[in-house]
Amino acid sequence: MSVSERFQGANVVEAGNLSPYWGEHTARYVFALPYVADKNVIDIACGTGYGLAFLKDAARSVVGVDVSLEAAKQARGECGERVSVLLGDGTNLPFRDASFDVVTSFETLEHLHERARFLAELKRVLKPDGRLVLSTPNANYTEPVDGKPSNPFHVFEYRPEELRAELEGQFTIDRFLGQSLDESIAIPPFEDAQRRLPGDLVTRTKLYGWKAFNKIPLNLRESLSRALWKKPFYPTEHDYRFSAETTDSAPVLVAVCRK
């Protein structure tokens, strides 16, 4: 996986006000919390540890693995003694068979050439009846051209039926969901999503207002947002929904699988 795609501010513990990506990313870890409760967990492609900070409060033990030495060092510093962080490759993990109750791996699969090998390795380190919680972009939403993703860091993006087939080669799928921004959020914080908004006057006015507000200095912007809307300006981890009804259209696909 390339580490170059890590977004500014999105992969730092408690960076919610700094990046629009923070809420989208951390929402997946919040979603995973019921599955990791009192379990031995490994998080593949843990980055700088922002997700480990969520997992450690629910799990019995947490191990983070990342291919980036710089990211792994930062994760160790940010997550403290309750989390182990290792430098490693998700296609060749340094653990015995059946070592973990739960594997989490978010926005990793699309970066890999050896995707079947990666999934087989995740299955290998899972205990019998262990769970995999995984996410990846939805090609129905991102619309690769001739199979090539527009994101230069992605090797392959799955349509829902393709991801189902890939996962069913190794696992039993318990839940297959789409992750979407809650409908109460009128203006999404991402440029690609903003380009998809309707062109009516009301929506365009809201969009221009959002862009103007986004340019206000951070501290003032956040103070105004909390005063006006009682919440941070960017969506938080609680502003995303996971639903089986949105798999065709959601930006991200999320699967919960069983070994």
Backbone hydrogen bonds, N-H to C=O, Kabsch-Sander energy under -0.5 kcal/mol:
donor,donor_aa,acceptor,acceptor_aa,energy
6,R,3,V,-1.4
10,A,7,F,-1.6
11,N,7,F,-0.8
12,V,9,G,-0.7
15,A,12,V,-1.2
18,L,15,A,-1.6
19,S,15,A,-1.0
22,W,19,S,-0.9
23,G,235,P,-0.6
24,E,20,P,-0.6
25,H,21,Y,-2.5
26,T,22,W,-2.9
27,A,23,G,-1.8
28,R,24,E,-0.6
28,R,25,H,-1.0
29,Y,25,H,-0.7
30,V,26,T,-2.2
31,F,27,A,-2.4
32,A,28,R,-1.6
33,L,29,Y,-0.8
33,L,30,V,-0.8
35,Y,32,A,-1.4
36,V,32,A,-1.2
36,V,33,L,-0.6
37,A,33,L,-1.0
38,D,58,A,-2.7
39,K,36,V,-2.4
41,V,39,K,-0.6
41,V,61,S,-2.7
42,I,102,V,-2.0
43,D,63,V,-2.9
44,I,42,I,-0.6
44,I,104,T,-2.8
45,A,65,V,-2.0
46,C,43,D,-0.5
46,C,65,V,-1.9
49,G,46,C,-1.8
53,A,49,G,-1.6
54,F,51,G,-0.9
55,L,51,G,-2.2
56,K,52,L,-2.6
57,D,54,F,-0.8
58,A,55,L,-1.7
59,A,55,L,-2.7
60,R,39,K,-1.9
61,S,39,K,-1.7
62,V,82,R,-0.6
63,V,41,V,-2.1
64,G,84,S,-3.2
65,V,43,D,-2.5
66,D,86,L,-1.8
69,L,67,V,-0.6
72,A,68,S,-2.5
73,K,69,L,-2.4
74,Q,70,E,-1.9
75,A,71,A,-2.6
76,R,72,A,-2.2
77,G,73,K,-1.8
78,E,74,Q,-2.1
79,C,75,A,-2.3
80,G,76,R,-1.1
83,V,80,G,-1.0
84,S,62,V,-2.2
86,L,64,G,-3.1
88,G,66,D,-2.0
88,G,86,L,-0.6
89,D,92,N,-0.6
92,N,89,D,-2.1
95,F,93,L,-1.4
98,A,124,R,-2.7
99,S,96,R,-0.6
99,S,125,V,-1.1
100,F,125,V,-2.7
101,D,40,N,-2.1
102,V,40,N,-1.8
103,V,131,R,-2.6
104,T,42,I,-2.6
105,S,133,V,-2.2
107,E,135,S,-1.2
108,T,135,S,-0.8
111,H,108,T,-2.1
112,L,109,L,-1.6
115,R,113,H,-1.3
118,F,114,E,-2.0
119,L,115,R,-2.4
120,A,116,A,-2.2
121,E,117,R,-2.1
122,L,118,F,-2.1
123,K,119,L,-2.3
124,R,120,A,-2.1
125,V,121,E,-1.8
126,L,122,L,-0.7
126,L,123,K,-0.8
127,K,100,F,-3.0
130,G,127,K,-2.7
131,R,101,D,-2.3
132,L,257,C,-2.4
133,V,103,V,-2.8
134,L,132,L,-0.5
134,L,255,A,-2.5
135,S,105,S,-1.6
136,T,253,L,-2.0
138,N,251,P,-2.6
139,A,137,P,-0.7
139,A,158,Y,-3.1
141,Y,138,N,-1.5
142,T,138,N,-2.4
143,E,139,A,-2.2
145,V,148,K,-1.9
146,D,144,P,-0.6
148,K,145,V,-2.0
154,H,151,N,-1.8
155,V,110,E,-3.0
156,F,110,E,-1.7
158,Y,137,P,-0.7
162,E,159,R,-0.6
163,L,159,R,-2.4
164,R,160,P,-2.4
165,A,161,E,-1.9
166,E,162,E,-2.3
167,L,163,L,-2.8
168,E,164,R,-2.6
169,G,165,A,-0.7
169,G,166,E,-0.6
170,Q,167,L,-2.0
171,F,167,L,-3.0
172,T,258,R,-2.7
173,I,171,F,-0.5
174,D,172,T,-0.6
174,D,256,V,-2.6
175,R,256,V,-1.9
177,L,254,V,-3.3
178,G,243,S,-2.7
179,Q,252,V,-2.9
180,S,178,G,-0.6
180,S,241,R,-2.5
182,D,239,D,-3.0
185,I,182,D,-2.0
186,A,184,S,-1.0
194,Q,190,F,-2.3
195,R,191,E,-2.0
196,R,192,D,-0.5
196,R,193,A,-0.8
197,L,194,Q,-1.3
204,R,200,D,-2.5
205,T,201,L,-2.4
206,K,202,V,-2.1
207,L,203,T,-2.3
208,Y,204,R,-2.5
209,G,205,T,-2.2
210,W,206,K,-2.4
211,K,207,L,-2.5
212,A,208,Y,-2.0
213,F,209,G,-2.4
214,N,210,W,-2.3
215,K,211,K,-0.7
215,K,212,A,-0.9
216,I,213,F,-1.4
221,R,217,P,-3.2
222,E,218,L,-2.8
223,S,219,N,-2.0
224,L,220,L,-2.7
225,S,221,R,-2.5
226,R,222,E,-2.3
227,A,223,S,-1.8
228,L,224,L,-2.7
229,W,225,S,-3.2
230,K,225,S,-0.6
230,K,226,R,-0.9
231,K,225,S,-0.7
239,D,236,T,-1.9
241,R,180,S,-3.2
243,S,178,G,-2.3
243,S,241,R,-0.5
246,T,243,S,-1.1
247,T,244,A,-0.7
249,S,246,T,-0.8
250,A,246,T,-2.9
252,V,179,Q,-1.1
253,L,136,T,-3.0
254,V,177,L,-2.7
255,A,134,L,-2.9
256,V,175,R,-2.6
257,C,132,L,-3.1
257,C,255,A,-0.5
258,R,172,T,-3.4
259,K,130,G,-2.4
